[in-house]
Amino acid sequence: MRNDKATQLFFLAMLWCCTAILSGYLFPLSRIFEPDIKILPLLGFLLFFGALGSLMTRIYGSGYTLRILVMVFIFASLGLLGRYILSGADPVLFTAKNVIEYLITVTLYTTIAYNWFPKKG
C-alpha cells in the first residue's frame, strides 16, 4: 500500500469517526454495571477502546499523549452529542453524572491504551 498523505488522512479520519460512533453507541456506562456487571458489553467497551488506543499508537507513534487525550475527549463528546440529537435518546440517560463519568472513563482508558502498547514493531 502506498504511504502518501491522502491515505494517511483517510485512516486518521476513519479512526476519529470510529471513536465518535463507538462513544455514542456504548453510552452510558450504567448499562454495563447496573444492576449486575454484564460481561459482553464490558468486553466490547474494553476491546473497542483498547483497539483504538493501539491504532493510535501505530498511527501517531510515541510522544503525543496530550494530543490523544484532547482528541479522544472531543470526538467522544461529538459522539454523545450525535447520539442525543440523531437518535432521540431518552434525556434521562444524559445526566451530568453519566456524561462526565463516561467522558472521563473513555478518555483515560483510550489514552492509557495508547501509552501501554509498545511503540516499536
C-alpha positions as CSV (number, residue, x, y, z in Angstrom):
1,M,0.0,0.0,0.0
2,R,1.2,3.5,-0.8
3,N,2.1,5.7,2.1
4,D,1.0,9.0,0.7
5,K,-0.6,11.9,2.5
6,A,-4.1,11.2,1.3
7,T,-4.0,7.6,2.6
8,Q,-2.8,8.8,6.0
9,L,-5.6,11.4,6.2
10,F,-8.2,8.8,5.2
11,F,-7.0,6.5,8.0
12,L,-6.9,9.3,10.6
13,A,-10.5,10.4,9.6
14,M,-11.7,6.8,9.9
15,L,-10.0,6.4,13.3
16,W,-11.7,9.5,14.7
17,C,-15.1,8.7,13.1
18,C,-14.9,5.3,14.9
19,T,-14.1,7.0,18.2
20,A,-17.2,9.2,17.8
21,I,-19.5,6.4,16.7
22,L,-18.4,4.0,19.4
23,S,-18.7,6.7,22.0
24,G,-22.3,7.3,21.1
25,Y,-23.1,3.6,20.9
26,L,-21.6,2.4,24.2
27,F,-23.1,5.2,26.3
28,P,-24.0,5.1,29.3
29,L,-21.7,3.0,31.5
30,S,-24.5,2.3,33.9
31,R,-26.0,-0.2,31.4
32,I,-22.7,-2.2,31.8
33,F,-22.5,-2.1,35.6
34,E,-26.1,-1.9,36.9
35,P,-27.7,-3.9,38.3
36,D,-25.0,-6.5,37.8
37,I,-21.9,-6.4,35.7
38,K,-22.7,-7.6,32.1
39,I,-19.7,-9.3,30.7
40,L,-20.4,-8.9,26.9
41,P,-20.9,-5.1,26.9
42,L,-17.9,-4.7,29.3
43,L,-15.7,-6.7,27.0
44,G,-16.9,-4.8,24.0
45,F,-16.1,-1.5,25.7
46,L,-12.6,-2.7,26.7
47,L,-11.8,-4.2,23.4
48,F,-13.1,-1.4,21.2
49,F,-11.4,1.5,23.0
50,G,-8.3,-0.6,23.7
51,A,-8.0,-1.3,19.9
52,L,-8.5,2.4,19.2
53,G,-5.7,3.2,21.6
54,S,-3.5,0.6,19.9
55,L,-4.3,2.0,16.5
56,M,-3.4,5.5,17.7
57,T,-0.1,4.1,18.8
58,R,0.6,2.8,15.3
59,I,-0.6,5.9,13.6
60,Y,0.9,8.6,15.8
61,G,3.8,6.9,17.4
62,S,5.0,8.0,20.8
63,G,5.0,11.4,22.4
64,Y,1.5,12.6,21.5
65,T,-0.2,11.8,24.8
66,L,-1.8,15.2,25.3
67,R,-3.0,15.4,21.7
68,I,-4.6,11.9,22.0
69,L,-6.2,12.9,25.3
70,V,-7.7,16.0,23.9
71,M,-8.8,14.5,20.6
72,V,-10.4,11.5,22.3
73,F,-12.3,13.8,24.6
74,I,-13.5,16.0,21.7
75,F,-14.6,13.1,19.5
76,A,-16.2,11.2,22.4
77,S,-18.2,14.4,23.1
78,L,-19.2,14.6,19.5
79,G,-20.4,11.0,19.6
80,L,-22.5,11.7,22.6
81,L,-23.9,14.8,21.0
82,G,-24.7,12.9,17.8
83,R,-26.5,10.2,19.8
84,Y,-28.5,12.7,21.7
85,I,-29.6,14.7,18.6
86,L,-30.0,11.9,16.0
87,S,-31.4,9.0,17.9
88,G,-33.9,10.9,20.0
89,A,-32.4,9.2,23.0
90,D,-34.1,9.3,26.4
91,P,-32.9,12.6,28.0
92,V,-32.9,10.8,31.4
93,L,-29.7,9.0,30.3
94,F,-27.9,12.2,29.6
95,T,-27.5,13.4,33.2
96,A,-24.4,15.4,34.1
97,K,-23.1,12.5,36.2
98,N,-23.5,10.0,33.3
99,V,-21.9,12.2,30.7
100,I,-18.9,13.3,32.9
101,E,-18.3,9.7,34.1
102,Y,-18.4,8.4,30.6
103,L,-16.2,11.0,29.0
104,I,-13.5,10.7,31.7
105,T,-13.6,6.9,31.5
106,V,-13.3,6.8,27.7
107,T,-10.7,9.5,27.5
108,L,-8.4,8.0,30.2
109,Y,-8.8,4.4,29.1
110,T,-8.0,5.1,25.5
111,T,-5.1,7.3,26.5
112,I,-3.8,4.5,28.8
113,A,-4.2,2.0,25.9
114,Y,-2.2,4.4,23.7
115,N,0.6,4.6,26.1
116,W,0.5,0.9,27.2
117,F,1.1,-0.8,23.8
118,P,4.7,-1.0,22.5
119,K,5.8,1.7,20.1
120,K,8.0,-0.5,18.0
121,G,7.0,-3.1,15.6
